[in-house]
Amino acid sequence: MKIITDEANMNEVLNRAVDTVYPTREALQEKLASGERLRVYIGIDPTSPTLHIGHAIQLRKLRGFQELGHEVILLIGSFTAMIGDPTGKSSTRLQLTQEEVMQNAATYKEQASKIIDFDGENPAQLKFNHEWLREMRFSDVIDLASHFTVQQMAERDMFQKRMQEGKPVHLHEFMYPLMQGYDSIAMDVDIEIGGSDQMFNMMAGRTLMKQLAKKEKFVVTTKLLENNEGRKMSKSEGGFIALSDDANDMFGKLMAMRDDMIVPYAELASDLSRDEIDGMRVQLEAGVNPRDVKAKLAGAIVTMYRGEEAAIAASEAFDQVFKDGGVPEEMDEFHLEKAMPIVDLLVASGLTPSKNEARRVIAQGGVKIDDVKIPSDEVIVELGEGDVIIQKGKRGFLRVKRT
């Protein structure tokens, strides 16, 4: 496989959306310029069935290395997800079963293939870390643990905060960085990519590679994408834009972003050139309506995942609903064969992912039937003549066809 060492291409990979490179950016640049084929990976724990555009930052960075000709791996944390990553958490994560983890991961390859290539001359590999972690003996775990101190683990910010607040820190949470660190050993990697919040876990792998494999592992941390509440976009925090969202939902969610997020999203979540991003910044500083700049960015991002035709249609549908105060001409349909509680209908139709979420949205006044806000989650949608339109929030529309 030919390795590309063009300086401009390498600089794009090493700089765009990158926060820090360990040990140094210069050392990694020198390694890339050598022409040696490197093994690069990102890991994602399947704590939810959905990937989002926050994950896409690391996936797009992985694609950058793939396009340079390097070997790339998408690692599914099928074992580590059962432990639960404590990073940034104010309380212990709920542990998942193996069955739940594998169900969540069922379509990860399909979703990730929107960004990285699993075919072609340099196909990405898909691996699962339960294949080696569940085979470890207790003596192996003890050996791994001997490379770290309690002080190293306890100094993590979220552990310090929990202890100060009198909240428990469970021993198994100390095991998480050890397990993630061992992934580097098992796959014999050269580079790991992850969000800047994952630095501690990734550096654990760097420590193990140095001590056990006598090898330098580079760590590339990427900048984090925030949601509208100013928190990291994540599956657990909510407010995320899923790679599986249809064009209308994706466009609408992007249009709902705060104005100050336009340029960061353009850099982190789009393929727009630096000149185009600089042009957006200049327009905003000059007083151009942020909505127009945001619409251009939303169109660019939707085009990446759903194609230009779908992006144009989503833009027109958005304008029809929000500019003109109408109802979109095209929307998903649900055929009602018998009377159904509104909560069940919202879940069955896909408007909400769970009954708890359906009840929450209803309690907040976010569900309407034929433009009338429903009063409670006990409403029953009856059979009758004609269709009804159910609206969830500002962007979710569903045509219920009753027979």
C-alpha positions in Angstrom: 0.0 0.0 0.0 1.4 3.4 -1.0 1.9 5.8 1.9 1.3 9.4 1.1 3.8 11.8 2.7 2.6 15.0 1.0 3.1 17.8 3.6 -0.2 19.5 2.9 -2.2 16.3 3.4 -0.3 15.4 6.6 -0.8 18.9 8.0 -4.5 18.7 7.5 -4.6 15.4 9.4 -2.4 16.7 12.2 -4.1 20.0 12.6 -7.7 20.2 11.8 -9.9 19.5 14.9 -6.8 18.3 16.7 -6.3 19.4 20.3 -3.0 17.8 21.4 -0.5 15.2 20.1 1.6 13.1 22.5 4.5 13.1 22.8 4.6 15.9 20.2 3.1 16.9 16.9 6.6 17.3 15.5 7.5 13.7 16.4 4.4 12.3 14.8 4.9 14.4 11.7 8.4 13.0 11.4 7.1 9.5 11.8 4.5 10.1 9.1 7.0 11.6 6.7 9.2 8.5 7.0 6.8 6.5 4.8 6.3 3.8 7.4 2.8 2.3 7.4 1.3 2.8 10.8 -1.6 1.1 12.6 -4.2 3.7 13.8 -7.4 3.1 15.8 -10.3 4.7 17.5 -12.4 2.9 20.1 -16.2 3.5 20.7 -18.1 1.9 23.5 -21.6 0.8 22.4 -23.6 2.3 25.2 -26.3 3.3 22.7 -27.4 2.0 19.3 -26.6 5.4 17.7 -23.4 7.2 16.6 -23.5 10.9 16.4 -21.5 13.8 14.8 -19.3 14.0 17.9 -18.1 10.5 17.1 -17.7 11.6 13.5 -14.8 13.9 14.5 -12.7 10.9 15.4 -14.0 8.8 12.5 -13.1 11.6 10.0 -9.7 11.8 11.6 -9.3 8.1 11.1 -10.4 8.5 7.5 -7.6 11.1 7.1 -5.0 8.5 8.1 -6.7 5.9 5.9 -6.4 8.2 2.9 -2.7 8.6 3.7 -2.5 4.8 3.3 -2.2 3.8 6.9 -3.9 0.7 8.4 -7.0 1.9 10.4 -9.1 0.1 12.9 -12.5 0.8 14.4 -12.6 -0.9 17.7 -15.9 -1.6 19.3 -15.6 -1.6 23.1 -17.7 -4.7 23.5 -16.0 -5.5 26.9 -15.2 -2.1 28.2 -18.8 -1.0 27.7 -19.8 -3.5 30.2 -17.5 -1.9 32.8 -18.5 1.7 31.9 -16.1 4.5 31.2 -16.1 6.9 34.3 -14.7 9.8 32.3 -16.6 13.0 33.1 -19.3 11.2 35.1 -20.5 12.5 38.4 -21.8 9.1 39.4 -21.0 5.4 38.5 -22.3 4.3 35.1 -24.9 1.5 34.9 -23.2 -1.6 33.8 -24.5 -3.2 30.6 -24.8 -6.9 29.8 -23.0 -8.5 26.9 -26.3 -8.9 25.1 -27.2 -5.2 25.5 -23.8 -4.2 24.3 -23.9 -6.3 21.1 -27.4 -5.2 20.3 -26.2 -1.6 20.6 -23.3 -2.3 18.3 -25.3 -4.1 15.6 -25.3 -1.2 13.1 -22.1 0.6 14.1 -20.2 -0.6 11.0 -23.1 0.6 8.8 -23.2 4.0 10.5 -19.4 4.4 10.5 -19.2 3.5 6.8 -20.7 6.9 6.0 -17.3 8.2 6.9 -14.6 5.4 6.7 -14.2 2.9 4.0 -14.5 -0.8 4.9 -13.9 -1.8 1.2 -11.5 -0.7 -1.5 -7.7 -0.9 -1.6 -7.2 0.0 2.0 -10.2 -1.2 4.0 -10.8 -0.3 7.6 -10.9 -3.2 10.0 -13.6 -3.8 12.6 -12.6 -5.3 15.9 -14.2 -6.1 19.3 -12.2 -5.9 22.5 -14.2 -8.7 24.2 -12.2 -11.1 22.0 -9.1 -10.5 24.1 -10.3 -8.9 27.4 -12.7 -11.7 28.4 -9.8 -14.2 27.9 -7.6 -12.5 30.5 -6.8 -14.4 33.7 -7.0 -12.7 37.1 -3.2 -12.9 37.2 -3.0 -11.0 33.9 -5.2 -8.2 35.4 -3.0 -8.0 38.5 0.1 -7.7 36.2 -1.5 -4.9 34.3 -2.5 -3.1 37.6 1.1 -3.2 38.8 2.0 -0.6 36.2 -0.2 2.0 37.8 -0.6 3.5 41.3 -3.7 4.3 43.3 -2.6 7.9 43.3 -2.5 8.0 39.5 -6.1 6.8 39.3 -7.4 8.8 42.2 -6.1 12.1 40.9 -8.7 12.1 38.0 -10.9 15.2 38.4 -14.2 13.3 38.4 -13.0 10.9 41.1 -11.7 13.8 43.2 -15.0 15.6 42.9 -17.1 12.6 43.8 -15.0 11.9 46.9 -15.3 15.5 48.0 -19.1 15.2 47.6 -19.1 12.0 49.5 -20.2 10.0 46.5 -18.8 6.4 45.9 -15.9 5.6 43.6 -16.1 1.9 42.8 -13.0 -0.2 42.4 -14.1 -1.5 39.0 -14.0 2.1 37.6 -10.2 2.0 38.2 -10.1 -1.0 35.9 -11.4 0.9 32.9 -8.2 2.7 31.8 -6.3 -0.5 32.3 -8.6 -2.4 29.9 -8.6 0.4 27.3 -4.8 0.6 27.7 -4.5 -3.1 27.0 -6.4 -2.7 23.7 -3.2 -1.0 22.4 -1.1 -4.0 23.4 -3.5 -6.5 21.9 -3.6 -4.7 18.6 0.0 -3.5 18.6 -1.0 0.0 17.5 1.1 3.0 16.6 -1.5 5.7 17.1 -4.7 6.1 19.1 -7.3 8.8 18.3 -9.9 10.0 20.8 -11.6 13.1 22.2 -9.6 15.3 24.5 -11.7 14.0 27.5 -10.2 10.5 26.8 -6.6 11.6 27.3 -6.1 9.8 30.6 -7.4 6.5 29.2 -5.4 6.8 26.0 -2.2 7.7 28.0 -2.7 4.5 30.0 -2.2 2.6 26.7 0.8 4.7 26.0 2.3 3.7 29.3 1.6 0.0 28.8 3.1 0.1 25.2 6.3 1.7 26.6 6.7 -0.7 29.5 5.4 -4.0 27.9 6.0 -3.6 24.2 9.0 -1.2 24.4 7.2 0.9 21.7 6.3 4.5 21.3 2.5 5.0 20.9 1.3 8.3 19.7 -1.9 9.8 21.1 -4.0 12.2 19.1 -6.7 14.0 21.0 -9.4 15.9 19.1 -11.5 18.9 20.1 -14.9 18.2 21.6 -18.2 19.1 20.0 -20.7 20.8 22.4 -24.5 20.6 22.4 -26.7 23.6 23.0 -26.4 23.3 26.7 -22.6 23.7 26.5 -21.8 20.1 27.4 -19.9 17.6 25.3 -22.1 16.0 22.7 -22.6 12.5 23.9 -25.1 9.6 23.9 -25.7 10.0 27.7 -26.0 13.8 27.8 -28.6 14.0 25.0 -29.0 16.8 22.5 -27.0 15.0 19.9 -27.2 14.8 16.1 -27.2 11.2 15.1 -25.6 9.8 11.9 -28.8 7.9 11.4 -31.0 11.0 11.6 -32.9 11.6 8.4 -32.1 14.7 6.4 -34.9 16.8 7.8 -34.1 16.0 11.4 -30.4 16.6 10.9 -31.0 19.9 9.1 -33.4 21.1 11.8 -31.1 20.2 14.7 -28.3 22.0 13.1 -30.4 25.1 12.5 -31.2 25.0 16.3 -27.6 25.4 17.3 -26.5 28.6 19.1 -25.0 31.2 16.8 -21.7 31.1 18.6 -21.4 27.4 17.6 -21.4 28.0 13.8 -17.7 28.3 13.3 -16.7 25.5 15.7 -19.2 23.2 14.0 -17.9 24.2 10.6 -14.4 23.2 11.7 -15.2 20.0 13.6 -18.3 18.6 11.9 -18.0 19.6 8.2 -15.6 19.1 5.2 -15.7 22.8 4.4 -12.3 24.2 3.4 -10.4 26.5 5.7 -11.1 29.4 3.2 -14.9 28.7 3.4 -14.8 28.6 7.2 -12.8 31.8 7.3 -15.4 33.3 5.0 -18.2 32.3 7.4 -16.3 33.9 10.3 -15.9 37.2 8.3 -19.6 37.2 7.4 -20.6 36.8 11.0 -18.3 39.5 12.2 -19.6 41.8 9.4 -23.2 41.4 10.7 -24.6 39.0 8.2 -27.8 37.2 9.5 -26.4 34.1 11.4 -29.4 32.2 10.2 -28.2 32.4 6.6 -24.6 31.3 7.5 -26.1 28.5 9.6 -28.3 27.3 6.7 -25.2 27.0 4.5 -23.4 25.0 7.1 -26.4 22.7 7.8 -26.7 22.1 4.1 -23.0 21.2 3.8 -23.2 18.7 6.8 -26.5 17.1 5.6 -24.9 16.7 2.1 -22.0 14.7 3.7 -24.4 12.1 5.1 -27.5 12.2 3.0 -26.5 13.7 -0.4 -27.0 17.1 -2.0 -30.6 16.4 -3.2 -31.7 15.4 0.3 -30.0 18.5 1.8 -31.8 20.8 -0.6 -35.2 19.2 0.1 -34.5 19.4 3.9 -33.7 23.1 3.6 -36.9 23.8 1.6 -39.0 21.7 4.2 -37.4 23.7 7.0 -38.3 27.0 5.4 -41.8 25.9 4.8 -42.3 24.9 8.4 -40.4 27.6 10.2 -40.5 30.6 7.8 -43.9 30.1 6.5 -45.5 28.5 9.5 -46.8 25.5 7.6 -46.6 21.7 7.8 -44.1 19.8 5.7 -45.6 18.2 2.6 -43.6 15.0 3.1 -43.3 13.2 6.4 -43.2 9.7 7.7 -46.4 7.8 7.9 -47.7 5.4 10.5 -50.7 3.1 9.9 -52.9 2.7 12.9 -54.7 -0.6 13.0 -56.2 -0.3 16.5 -56.5 2.3 19.2 -53.1 3.0 20.8 -51.8 5.1 23.7 -49.9 8.1 22.5 -46.8 7.0 24.4 -46.8 3.6 22.6 -47.5 5.3 19.2 -44.6 7.7 19.7 -42.2 4.8 20.3 -43.6 2.5 17.7 -43.4 5.2 15.0 -39.8 6.2 15.9 -40.6 9.7 17.0 -39.1 9.0 20.4 -36.6 6.3 21.3 -38.3 5.2 24.6 -41.5 5.5 26.6 -39.7 7.5 29.2 -38.6 10.0 26.6 -42.2 10.1 25.2 -43.6 10.9 28.6 -40.9 13.6 29.2 -41.7 15.4 25.9 -45.4 15.2 26.6 -45.0 16.6 30.1 -43.1 19.5 28.6 -46.0 20.3 26.2 -44.0 19.1 23.2 -46.5 16.9 21.5 -49.5 18.0 19.4 -52.2 16.2 17.5 -53.6 18.3 14.6 -51.9 21.3 16.1 -53.5 20.9 19.5 -51.2 20.3 22.4 -52.1 17.1 24.2 -52.7 17.4 28.0 -51.3 14.2 29.3 -49.5 10.9 28.4 -52.8 9.1 29.0 -54.3 10.2 25.6 -55.4 7.4 23.4 -55.2 7.8 19.6 -58.4 6.2 18.3 -59.3 4.7 15.0 -61.5 7.0 12.9 -61.9 8.6 9.5 -59.1 10.6 7.9 -55.5 11.2 8.8 -54.1 13.1 11.8 -50.8 14.9 12.1 -48.7 14.3 15.2 -46.0 16.8 15.9 -43.2 16.2 18.4 -41.2 19.3 19.3 -40.4 21.7 16.5 -39.2 19.3 13.9 -40.9 15.9 14.3 -43.9 15.3 12.1 -45.8 12.1 11.6 -48.9 11.4 9.5 -51.1 8.8 11.2 -53.3 7.0 8.7 -56.4 5.6 10.4 -58.5 2.8 9.0 
